[in-house]
Amino acid sequence: MNMDAVVNIRAGVVIMVAGANLEFVPLKISDGTPTAHQIARAAGCKPPADAVVMRVLDNGEMDLLRPDQELEIAGGERFVAFLADHISLLRVDGERYEWPGGAITGAALRRLAGVPDNCVLYLQRVDRADEEIQATTLIDLDKPGIEGFISVKRMWKLNVHGVVVEFTTATVVVRDALVKARFDPSKPWQIFLKVVGEQKAEVTLDTVVDLSRPGIEKLRLMPRAVDNGEAPAPRRTFSLLEEDVAYLNRVGLVWETVVELERRWLIVRNYPLPAGFTVATSDIALEIPPDYPQAQIYGFYAHPPLALANGRAIPNTQLTGTINGKPFVGWSRYRPGQPWDPDADNVITQFALIEAALAKEAGE
């Protein structure tokens, strides 16, 4: 609307008028019984004879007005007025609406139909998936089949240690996410937020996660080590790389290094598993070659032996080993097309491979 055309006089009635963007602004008119033509002219439509004027009723519907139709105005009434040569018909959630002209933006359509901000607006399609309508989407209402729209309450998903939960708001408190995923927040969890392309970041139960942020992947839970004074200190029979030690301590893993029959093992206690296995945690062991990192680490071992809850057999788990009298079952997992790089690969990258292998078998 041309705001320079707003009539500014002392005596008159103030109405609300919007253009094609459906953003209403106050407009003062001198006549308490104007015609639709006079409203179009006062709103700056040139020529006013080519404008379409509609009155927005209290129930949200729009009433198309004849140019010479005289109205009784008390003040505060809402009108839509802009240049158009025809009226388009459309439906949103089954309700019929009229719109002047053949083009409308997603934002204007939401205002027209009163679609709340927490809902997603879709154009219904027959031959392919429904199309999400953004605020800036320009919709050609004259195209065949462009008349049916639906609004769906927006749902935000978050993977909480293998359990996918949904929320109706984009922000969620970590504590609430754990409760909804049926994890006890009173337990001593160490919680990490995983974002695609970034290192895991430790969060607290009171952290607010913005699910609208691109790349939000999952919340990862790890049991925090609790020392009650009775458990023996973890063994450090041989040394790891400094970056390996820093990583294992940073993510809160309970680990030790042992030598069994001249084989060197890194053992991580109670490593949390994704949902889908018959147990929630397992001891994970890596055999560390004497000339590591020049020599690579192959696969990993688990105790107790891992099994899927659905009964499906896990391939390439025929290796066995005994550590401190306990049987460990080995998983043969390699880096296809990516040979071991002693300058870049280490325990950290091996645990990334382990996590990916476990998630793949669990169906994440």
Summary of the structure (lengths in Angstrom):
residues: 364
radius of gyration: 32.5
end to end distance: 52.1
largest distance: 100.9
contacts: 994
relative contact order: 0.07
helix: 15%
strand: 37%
